[in-house]
């Protein structure tokens, strides 16, 4: 079992889904985890999905860590700056930043712009591009820019951008693919600039994850190789605990391959098979 006791992590966009799973996985390893998001009340998310920052933080604590819920809209720079100032004041350090916040799916649920009706990028609502790049890519950049000085000063740290195989494919949508490719290139460039300070940056590719949204539409997916949200957290925990993590900096890490490399399984004991770009 990975031991991250004494380490401080921030997982953005962690009210539910992959973000919550990563937070819980880090809590399982004993970390103090700041959980951010906009959802304070059940059913208040754009898709009316369950989960809040408070229930996620409680799950972190129940897993063995210390969960701290902080409401934060990561498109608001003042709120984001206040978040990092609070972490610095309360903890004096930040060891792990996971950029998971992602507003790109909000218009998938509005009842007007269903993505499955689109024939191509010419049918895509312009607002969806804005959400993916503002609530996604830009929010990842601003959080990383605020985390970097803290990590540089302590000469240690790990920044993780949650990304996906769409960055390397041409059939997952123009806006989505471009946003994920931007996330991946951000990782490469940040890794280059932070390497002298012993701070690592990686992109994490989950497989098909059993999130609330996926489970609600399970009939449309092949769930035989699906991963739990917590599996993503175990992957981040393993990477964060690796003393040689700098050797992986700037690279894409596939969650299921990380599990094979570091010798852990999913929470149900299964060993999901790593997907290739062609299979994703």
Steps between C-alpha positions, in 0.01 A plus 500: 500500500630843402562733795437871443453593865612859552453587132257768388300467179250711310251337264298748296150416382458219750134503600445172315634277227870469424589798719332353806659163428846654483441687825384180672796305361739758642312488830540123502875564495471732801529840331328822597287579197340832413188433294368783283195551285186707469242249624406563862155340496382164366353518152632850435746397228422594136412137424306457825749233602556406861802599705634813664840622610397424858401137440821453299714643781321274748578200280868599501500502879317168518763350269776590746608849402387848594246652264458877480215639288550844345237651269680639196402599149828454316393739225517777761864597550431671832346183643786290366763732649319497834499120496878476461556771758289298744693179434829684547378656823350182645757244383813689396547259211335333201630168377243394240274697267249310289339712230173319449247785484318484169199702392499360148202274555259757637326558168464124455216512751310818418228330295570713194851425375526121543837396365367180343297708253810663356624397157834677536677799649277731295208392722688550826370787714775759533432505874628144527840604366505785752414269790769249406769762472392733780375254763753243383828604340521853642397382847777240487751765399405747774503235773839375382641853487393557861622160619839523331662764728401299809648181357808676365576642844483154659680346199248220476154442363281336239248663267255272318277605211212256457485454124385234253591309184293750298812718500656252256196408291301671227156350568413623850381847407694809400444700818557206734807374316652847477444564871661172603790555262551843656504339845762250386723762341468713812638203693804475272580869522443531876711189558786661308484821704454329838759224463783712650287537813438125539128542427338241272203547267309217331179444306276219624281304257221305671322225310122470505417605856188401691398857579145602580447609140639179350301276734182687409566408136662161562281331238690689231849398618705183515568502873712183503828693539363803684694659784380649827553869577712392799732308263606838360583614853716195560687585179565857612604380847747252351653765276522751786678248722760408236837656594599474132187674367709768328597237242135488390452878497352637179351166405154347467419237762214256431333410830476127429866486395598689816322226695709233329821698545445559872317179588153604613147398399165668482292524817313180406824307447476507122793592274367717216681461170681811372342637184698607197428821312336292225267326746387802702 
